[in-house]
Amino acid sequence: MTAPEPEFTDPHSGAVPLHGRRFVEDTDELYREMRRDHGPVVPVLLESGEPAWLVIGYREAHRVLTDAQLFARDPYRCHGPDYVPPQVLGYLPGILMFLDGPAHARRAGAVSAALAEVDQFEMRSECERFADRLIDTFAAAGEADLIEQYAYHLPALVTGSLLGVPDAQLTALSRDMKMMNDGQEEAIEAYGRYVVTMTGLLASKREWPGADVISRLLAYAVDTTDEELMQDLLIVLSGGQENTAHWIGNTLRLMLTDDRFSLTLSGGRRSVGQALNEVMWEACPVKTAPARWAVRDAVLGGRTIRAGDVVVVGPAGANADPRIRPDAHRDPSGNHAHLGFGTGEYGCPHPAPEIAQVMAQTAVEVLLDRLPDVRLAVPEDALAWRPAFHVRGLTALPVRFSPAHVAGG
């Protein structure tokens, strides 16, 4: 006789804490245990103690990400005005990732249209320029932290340049984006500087439009306020920096620790693209996607989800679902159906994934060109993961290499 399922609202019902050391350091093993004990939809407790559902089944995750009628990004479609979303979910009213329906379609459509006009060949040249600039700051030292000194700044510099931010302001913008993403004490001041910068840029691009994303966004964004435009641009910058930085960092980690890639570090151009895709399957930088809220009662993965419940998709878990990847050791290089960028109309705005791919691949290739004997400076098991809810990335990636001349030196 099957025992009745315990009541989910009881914090002692077997719900898994979605925080703490194991969630940070041993995500893969934790997700395997969750799948074994709970199936594709797992009762979890957020850090605040509030209950939620974590979706680690690929098919179930795909359903949550694509069915906006049942799983809302705006919690107030199913909650009253006094509801306060759990802080760890990062909910902010009016920002693109928590919009549904026509408002989302209008603003995401404008962002997509503006990004679609980016010349990816020119963008690669910009990536190479900024990669060289960053490498020049540490090439002669023979050692570096590739997260702090390289991967974390390159995406913000390139994205800022694409937006039309002047070169002289890019370094400060990159630093401020890191402060905001890290939630440092200076985050509020950093956001204030961001608003000042973007307010000036919006005004100048209205008067003197150029061949940049902000100018194009102003042309496509109908009935959008400056505050909304600044929010949308912040999502472009923040998502580009945070997720792409850790895509770069996780890929470099793989290539520096896995013999399949390290054997060709000095010239293995084919292996870079394979490593990038493998990371999306095996060490996805997006640990959890933006939350959804159930609009009405539903059954998902054999679980009864009640109206108003928090539903969180875990791409790292869904990508490892043995129902779609029965052979965990099979090379995933030809399969690009991972959920690292979401999916459907509520995934990352097209062509953001392609732009991120160009940035990440160029970053890795330029680094390996400039520092062909780069190697880890610490044992692999000394590398630590960031204690973050949404992203999976290293706190540092210390390396050593033969001191090199600066570009053009």
N, C-alpha and C positions, 0 to 999 in steps of 0.2 A: 504493500500500500504506500502510495506516495505521500510524503509529509506535506502539509499545507505550506505554501510560500509565506515566509514571515512578513509581517506588516512593514512596509517600506519606511513609514514615517518614524518608526522606532530606531533611534540611533544605534541600538545594540542588535539590530536585526541581521548583521553580517554585511552591512554596507561598507565598501572599501574607502578608506581615507584617500582623497585625491590631492594629497599634499604630503610633505615630510620627506625624509631621506630617500626612501625607495622610489617615490614618484620622481625625484630629481635624478638619482644616481643609477637606478636599475629599472628604468621604464620598460624596457623590452621584457624582462623576466616578470615584472609586475603585471604587464598586459597579458602575458601567457597564462599566468595564474588566474587572472580575472576571467579569461576566456574559458579555462578549464572549469572554474567553480561557478560561473554565472552565465556563460554563453555570450552572445554578441552584444547584449545590452546590459550594462552593469549598474546596480545601485551603488552610488558613491556618496560620500560626504565631502563638501567643500571645506576649505580651511576655516570658514566661519561656523562650521557645524551644520549648515543647511543641506538638505538632501538634493540630489540631482541624479540624472542618468548619464552615464558615459557610453557612447556608442562606438564599439570597436569591431563590429561586423561590417564588411565592405558593402554588401547590398543594403543593409540597414542605414549605414552612413550616407550612401548615395540617395536613399529615399529622404532622409532628413534634410540633406543639402539642397534637394531639388523641389520638394513639396512645400512651397511657401504658404499654401492654403491651410495646411495642417500644422506646420512648424514655423512659427513667426519669429522674425528677427526683432520685432518691436514688442517688448513684453507687455505693453499697455493695450495690445489687442486682446489680451486675456486676463489682465489684472486691472484693478481699480487704480485711481490716481494716487493712493497712499502707498502703493507697492514700492519697495526699495530693492532693486536687483542686487544680488550678492556682489560685493565690491571686487572680488577676484575676477569676475567676468569682464570687467573693464567697460561696462555699459556707460555710454554718454548719450543723452538725447540729441537727436538730429544728425548724428554722424552716419556716414554712408553705410558702414557695416551693420548698423542696426535700423535700417530703413526697409520698408516693404512697399510693394505695389507701385503705383505711378510715380511717387516721389523717388523711389529707388531707381526706377527705369529712366526717369528724366536725368538725374544727376550721374548715375553710372554710365548712361549712354553718352553724355557729354565728355566724361573722362575718357571713355574708350575711343571716341572720335578724335579727341586731341592726341592721345597716345598713338593712334593708328598712323598718324602722319609723321612719326619719328622715323628718320632714315637710319636703319639699323647698321648700315655700313659706316656712316658718319659717327654713329654712336659707338661702334667698336673702336674707332680712332680716338674718341674721347676717353673710353675706358683705358686704352693703352697709355694715353697721355697721363691720366691720373694715377694709373698703376705705377708707371715709371716715377712720377713725382713722389709717391709714397715710399717706394723702394729706395729712392735716393736718400731718404732721411735715415735709413739704417743699414744700407748696403756695405758701408765701410766698417761697420762695427763687428761684423761676423756673427751677430746674434740678434734676435728680435722676438717679440711676441706678435705672431701673425694675426691675432684677433684684435688686440688693442691698437697696433700700429699699422694694420693693413686692411683686413677683411671688414672691420666695423666702419671704416671711413670711406672706402672706395664707393659703395653704392650711393651714399648720400652725396658725395661729390659729383658723381656722374648724373644722378637724378636731378640734383640742383641745377647743374649745367643745362640739362634738357629743358627744365622748367623756364630757364632764362635768367637765373640768378647770376649776377656778375661774378667773375673769378675772384675778385677781392673779398667777396662776402661768403664764398663757399666754405672755407675752412671753419669760420665761426658758425655757420649754419650746421655743418656736420657735427661740430662739438655740441651745439645746443640740442640737436636731435638725439644724440647719445644720452645727454642728461635727461631728456624727457622720457626716452625709452627705458632707461635704467631706474626712473623714479627717484633720482637723487634729490637731495634737499634743495638744490638750485633749480629743480624742474619748473617751478612756477615762474621764476625769473627768465629761464630759458624760453618758456612758452611766450612770455611777454615780448622778448626780443624777436621771436618768430613772427608774432602778429605785426610788430612794427615793420619788419622786413617785407612781409607779404603785402601789407597795406600799401607800402611805397611801390612795390612791384606792380600790383594791380592797377594803381593809378598811372604809372608810367607806361604800362603795356596798352592801356586804353588809349593813351594819347599817341604813343609810338609803337604800334604792334610790330612784332618781329617773327622770325621763323622759330618759334619756341612753343612749348606746351601751354604756358600761361596765356599767351596771345590767342592760341587756337581755342583754349577752353573758354575764354571770354566770348569768342564768336559762337561757340556751340551751346553755352550754358544759358538757356532762355529762362527768364523768371527765377534766377538764382541770385541770392543776396551775396554781398562780399563776405559775410560771416560764413555762409555755406561754402563758398568757393575756398576760403582759407581752411575750412574743415576737410574738404575733399583733397586739397593739395597736401594737407598734413598726412592724410591716409596714404597718399601716393609716396610721400617722402618716408614716412615711418615704416610702412610695409616694405618698401624697397630696401631701407637700411637694415631693419631687424631681420627679416626673413632671408634676404639675399646674402647678408653678411654671414649668417650661420650656415647657409647653403655652401658658401665658399669655405668657411672654416671646417665644416664637417667633411667636405670633399678633400681638403688638404689633409685632414686627419686620416681619412681612409687611405689616401695615396702614400702617406708617410708611414703607415703601419701595416699595410697589406701587401704581401709579396707579389700578388698579381699585378699591382700597380707600381710598386717601388722599383721593380726590375726595369721599368721603362721611364723612370722619372726624367732622365736627361733628354728624352726625345720622343716619348710615347704620345704623340698627338691624338691617336685614336683612343687612348685610355682615358683622356680627360672627360670626353663626353660620356663614356661608359660609367666613369666614377660619379659624375654629377647625377646621372639617372639612378644609379644604384643607391646613392645616398637618399634620394627621394623615397625609395622603397624601404631601405634598411635603417636610416638614421634621419628621418624627415625632420627638417628644422621647424615645422609647424606641429607642435605637440598637441594642441587643442585648437579647434576652429572657434570663431565667435559663436556664442551660445544661441540657442533657439528656445522658444517656449511653446508648449503644446497648446493649440487653440481649443481643442476639444479632446475628450477621451479617445484613446486609440490603442491598438495593439502593435507593438514593434518588437521583432525578435522574440516573440513569445511572452513579452512583458506587457502589462497593462499600464500605459502612460496616462496619467490623469490631466485634465485641462489645467493649465497653469504651471505644470512641472517644467523644471529646467532640463534641457536636453543638450548635452555637449558632445560633439563629434571629436574623436581622437584619431586624426589621420595616421599617426604612427602605428596605432593598433589596427585600424581598418586595412592599411596597406599590407599588413602581415597576416591577414585572414587566410588560414589554410584552405578555406573553401574555394578561394580564387587563386591561391598560390600553394598548391599541395606539395610542391617540391621546394622547400625553403632554401635549398642550395643552388637552385637553377639560376643561371645568369639572367637578370631582368633587363639587360641593356636594350632589348628590342621592344619592351613593353613600356609605354608612356601613360598608362591609364591610372597612375597613382592619384591620390587625392590631395597632394601637397598644395595645389592651388585651388582647392575646392572643385566645384563642377556646376554646370548649368548657368542660368542667368544670374545667380547669386554667388558665383565663384569670382575669382580675381578678374577685374575688367580686362577684356581683350584689348590690346595684346600684351598686357603686363607680364604674363608668364614668359613670352618670347623675349621681352626686354630683359627680364631677370636672367634668363638663360645666357644671353649674350654677355651680360655683365659678369656672371659667375665664371663662364668658360674663359673669357678674356683674362679675368683676374688670376685664375690658376695658371693659364698658359704663360702669361708674362712673368709671373713669379718664377716658374720653373725655367724659363729662358734666362732670366737674369741671375738666378741662384741655383745652378744645376745640381750642386751637391748638398742642397738643403736637407737637414735631418732633424729629428726630434732631439731636444736638449734634455728631456726627462724620460723616464720609463712611461710606456703607454698607460699603465694603470695609475699613473700620477695625474693624468689629465682629468679635470673636474668639469662637471656640467653646471650650467647656470641654474640657480634655484628659481626658475620661472614657471608660470602656469601655462602660458601660450606657446613659448618657443623652446626648442631643444638645441642648445648650442654650448660651446665650451666657454669657460671663464677666461681661459688663456691657452695659447698654443705656442709654447716657447721652442725655438729652433736655433740651430747653429749652422754655419755655412762658411765657406772661404770668403774672406773680405773681398768685396768687389768695388770697382770704380763706379761713381755715379754716372748716370746716363749722359753721354757726351763728354765725360771727363777723361 
